[in-house]
Amino acid sequence: MEAEKGRVCVTGAGGFLGSWLLELLLSKNYLVHGTVRDPADEKYAHLKTIDKASENLKLFKADLMDYNSLCSAIKGCEGVFHVASPVPSTTVPNPEVELIEPAVKGTLNVLRACDEAKVKRVVVVSSVVSVYMNPSLPKGQMMDENCWSDKEYCRATKNWYCLSKTEAESEAWECAKTSGLDVVTICPSLILGPILHSAVNASSKVLIKLLKEGYESLENKLRHLVDVRDVAEALLSGI
């Protein structure tokens, strides 16, 4: 029998990516703390059916805006995967309150809790939209850790999700710099793939809208996609 790998926490464990990451971690014999809004909610029932969940998974009721609830989930963990973040599926009336503040404050709350718990490493799920939303970047340039989306450009063009991810990641790096916390960020593109949970996630709705409603015409351009299972593997390699 393979030995246990250690104890880790996954924020947003009941979501599209969080569910796949949780399944991967359990298959590798990690002890997993998963944060969800309400462990008794039926929409998280799928987590309890994952192999090894009965003995190696513990769900915690937590809110990104509630620091103390995060501390309870993170306590005793060697590594933390911060997956949870607001993702709009429709137009957001108040982006500062509904998107940007929860993304930034939620990330900082997680990192503060990790610092207090002496977590060895935190892997933060950012996004490719925190990298390339910048008209000043030279065309054809290979993008790396030095490339950032322009916050003012995101604001001017009302790309609120892009702004929320850019703000959250930049604040995460500032926090890591001042606290000494070991932080890794992963910046995936549009995540698609099989769904483990009952609800349809925001990225899948992009594809569903295309297939069900259709368009009279589509611009001939490249769309960056990544399989949810590949992102889960990348996150695991980051720990």
C-alpha positions as CSV (number, residue, x, y, z in Angstrom):
1,M,0.0,0.0,0.0
2,E,1.4,3.4,-1.0
3,A,2.3,5.7,1.9
4,E,0.3,8.9,2.5
5,K,1.9,12.0,0.9
6,G,1.0,14.7,3.4
7,R,-1.9,17.0,4.2
8,V,-2.9,19.7,1.7
9,C,-5.8,22.2,1.4
10,V,-7.8,23.0,-1.8
11,T,-9.9,26.2,-1.8
12,G,-13.0,26.0,-4.0
13,A,-12.8,22.2,-3.9
14,G,-16.4,21.8,-5.2
15,G,-15.8,23.7,-8.4
16,F,-14.9,22.5,-11.9
17,L,-11.1,22.6,-11.5
18,G,-11.2,22.1,-7.7
19,S,-13.1,18.8,-8.1
20,W,-10.5,17.4,-10.6
21,L,-7.6,18.5,-8.5
22,L,-9.2,16.9,-5.4
23,E,-9.7,13.6,-7.3
24,L,-6.0,13.7,-8.4
25,L,-4.7,14.4,-4.9
26,L,-6.7,11.6,-3.4
27,S,-5.5,9.2,-6.1
28,K,-2.0,10.1,-5.0
29,N,-2.7,9.4,-1.4
30,Y,-2.8,12.9,-0.1
31,L,-4.9,13.8,2.9
32,V,-7.1,16.7,1.6
33,H,-8.9,19.5,3.3
34,G,-11.4,21.0,0.9
35,T,-13.1,24.3,1.4
36,V,-16.7,24.7,0.2
37,R,-19.5,27.2,1.0
38,D,-21.6,24.5,2.8
39,P,-20.5,20.9,3.1
40,A,-24.1,19.7,3.6
41,D,-25.2,21.2,0.2
42,E,-26.1,18.4,-2.3
43,K,-24.1,20.1,-5.1
44,Y,-21.0,18.9,-3.3
45,A,-22.2,15.3,-3.0
46,H,-20.0,14.2,-5.9
47,L,-16.9,14.9,-3.8
48,K,-17.9,12.2,-1.3
49,T,-18.1,9.6,-4.0
50,I,-14.5,10.1,-5.2
51,D,-12.2,7.1,-4.5
52,K,-10.5,7.4,-1.0
53,A,-12.7,10.4,-0.1
54,S,-14.3,8.6,2.8
55,E,-11.0,8.2,4.6
56,N,-8.7,11.0,3.2
57,L,-11.0,14.0,2.5
58,K,-12.4,16.5,5.0
59,L,-14.7,19.3,3.9
60,F,-14.7,22.7,5.6
61,K,-17.3,25.4,5.5
62,A,-15.3,28.5,4.4
63,D,-15.7,31.8,2.8
64,L,-12.8,33.7,1.1
65,M,-13.9,36.9,2.8
66,D,-13.9,35.2,6.3
67,Y,-10.3,34.9,7.4
68,N,-11.0,32.7,10.4
69,S,-12.9,30.1,8.4
70,L,-9.9,29.8,6.1
71,C,-7.5,29.4,9.1
72,S,-9.5,26.3,10.3
73,A,-9.2,24.6,6.9
74,I,-5.5,25.4,6.3
75,K,-4.3,24.6,9.8
76,G,-2.0,21.5,9.8
77,C,-1.5,21.6,6.0
78,E,1.9,21.5,4.3
79,G,0.7,22.8,1.0
80,V,-2.3,24.8,-0.2
81,F,-3.9,25.1,-3.6
82,H,-5.8,28.4,-3.9
83,V,-8.3,27.6,-6.7
84,A,-11.4,29.5,-5.5
85,S,-12.1,32.8,-7.3
86,P,-15.2,34.6,-8.5
87,V,-15.9,33.8,-12.2
88,P,-18.8,35.7,-13.8
89,S,-21.1,34.0,-16.3
90,T,-23.1,37.1,-17.0
91,T,-22.6,40.9,-16.9
92,V,-21.6,42.1,-13.5
93,P,-23.4,45.2,-12.3
94,N,-20.8,46.2,-9.7
95,P,-17.4,44.7,-10.6
96,E,-15.5,46.3,-7.8
97,V,-17.7,44.7,-5.2
98,E,-18.6,41.5,-6.9
99,L,-15.3,40.6,-8.7
100,I,-12.3,42.6,-7.8
101,E,-12.6,42.9,-4.0
102,P,-13.4,39.2,-3.5
103,A,-10.6,38.1,-5.8
104,V,-8.0,40.3,-4.1
105,K,-9.1,40.1,-0.5
106,G,-9.9,36.4,-0.8
107,T,-6.4,35.7,-2.1
108,L,-4.7,37.8,0.6
109,N,-6.8,36.1,3.3
110,V,-5.7,32.7,2.1
111,L,-2.0,33.8,2.0
112,R,-2.2,35.3,5.5
113,A,-3.8,32.1,6.8
114,C,-1.0,30.1,5.1
115,D,1.7,32.3,6.6
116,E,0.2,31.9,10.1
117,A,0.0,28.1,9.6
118,K,3.6,27.9,8.4
119,V,2.5,26.3,5.1
120,K,5.5,25.2,3.1
121,R,4.2,26.3,-0.3
122,V,1.1,27.9,-1.8
123,V,0.0,27.3,-5.4
124,V,-2.3,30.1,-6.6
125,V,-4.5,29.6,-9.7
126,S,-4.2,32.8,-11.7
127,S,-5.1,33.1,-15.4
128,V,-3.6,33.8,-18.8
129,V,-5.7,37.0,-18.7
130,S,-3.4,38.4,-16.1
131,V,-0.6,38.1,-18.7
132,Y,-1.6,39.2,-22.2
133,M,-4.2,42.0,-21.8
134,N,-1.7,44.6,-22.7
135,P,-1.6,46.5,-26.0
136,S,2.0,47.5,-25.4
137,L,3.4,44.0,-25.5
138,P,5.2,43.4,-28.8
139,K,3.4,41.1,-31.2
140,G,5.0,37.7,-31.5
141,Q,6.9,38.1,-28.2
142,M,7.3,35.0,-26.0
143,M,5.5,35.7,-22.8
144,D,7.0,34.9,-19.5
145,E,6.9,35.9,-15.8
146,N,7.8,39.5,-16.7
147,C,4.6,40.0,-18.8
148,W,1.6,41.5,-17.1
149,S,-1.8,42.7,-18.3
150,D,-2.2,46.5,-18.1
151,K,-4.6,47.2,-15.3
152,E,-5.7,50.6,-16.7
153,Y,-6.3,49.0,-20.1
154,C,-8.5,46.3,-18.5
155,R,-10.4,48.9,-16.6
156,A,-10.9,51.2,-19.7
157,T,-12.1,48.2,-21.8
158,K,-14.3,46.9,-18.9
159,N,-12.5,43.6,-18.8
160,W,-13.4,43.1,-15.2
161,Y,-12.5,39.5,-14.8
162,C,-9.1,40.2,-16.4
163,L,-8.6,43.0,-13.9
164,S,-9.6,40.9,-11.0
165,K,-7.1,38.1,-11.8
166,T,-4.3,40.6,-12.5
167,E,-4.9,42.5,-9.3
168,A,-5.1,39.3,-7.3
169,E,-1.9,37.8,-8.7
170,S,0.1,41.0,-8.3
171,E,-1.1,41.3,-4.7
172,A,-0.1,37.6,-4.1
173,W,3.4,38.3,-5.3
174,E,3.7,41.4,-3.1
175,C,2.4,39.4,-0.1
176,A,5.0,36.6,-0.8
177,K,7.7,39.2,-1.0
178,T,6.9,40.8,2.3
179,S,6.1,37.6,4.2
180,G,8.6,35.2,2.7
181,L,5.9,32.8,1.9
182,D,6.8,30.3,-0.9
183,V,4.2,31.1,-3.6
184,V,3.8,29.6,-7.1
185,T,1.2,30.9,-9.6
186,I,-0.3,28.9,-12.6
187,C,-1.8,30.9,-15.4
188,P,-4.1,28.6,-17.5
189,S,-6.1,29.7,-20.5
190,L,-9.8,28.8,-21.0
191,I,-10.3,25.5,-19.1
192,L,-12.6,22.9,-20.7
193,G,-13.1,19.2,-20.2
194,P,-15.4,16.7,-18.5
195,I,-17.4,18.0,-15.5
196,L,-17.5,16.1,-12.2
197,H,-20.0,18.3,-10.4
198,S,-23.7,18.8,-11.2
199,A,-23.5,22.5,-12.3
200,V,-22.3,23.8,-15.6
201,N,-19.2,26.0,-15.0
202,A,-18.6,29.4,-16.6
203,S,-15.9,28.2,-19.1
204,S,-18.1,25.4,-20.4
205,K,-20.9,27.9,-20.9
206,V,-18.7,29.6,-23.5
207,L,-18.7,26.3,-25.6
208,I,-22.4,25.6,-24.9
209,K,-23.4,29.0,-26.1
210,L,-21.5,28.5,-29.3
211,L,-23.0,25.1,-30.0
212,K,-26.6,25.8,-29.0
213,E,-27.1,29.4,-30.1
214,G,-24.6,29.6,-32.9
215,Y,-23.3,32.7,-34.7
216,E,-23.8,34.0,-38.2
217,S,-20.1,34.4,-38.5
218,L,-16.9,33.9,-36.4
219,E,-13.6,35.6,-36.5
220,N,-10.9,33.3,-37.8
221,K,-8.5,33.3,-34.9
222,L,-6.7,31.1,-32.4
223,R,-8.4,30.4,-29.1
224,H,-6.2,29.1,-26.3
225,L,-7.8,26.1,-24.5
226,V,-6.5,23.7,-21.9
227,D,-7.9,20.4,-20.5
228,V,-9.0,20.6,-16.9
229,R,-7.1,17.4,-16.1
230,D,-3.9,18.9,-17.5
231,V,-4.3,22.0,-15.3
232,A,-4.8,19.7,-12.2
233,E,-1.6,17.9,-13.1
234,A,0.2,21.2,-13.5
235,L,-1.0,22.4,-10.1
236,L,0.2,19.2,-8.4
237,S,3.6,19.6,-10.0
238,G,3.7,23.1,-8.5
239,I,3.6,21.9,-5.0
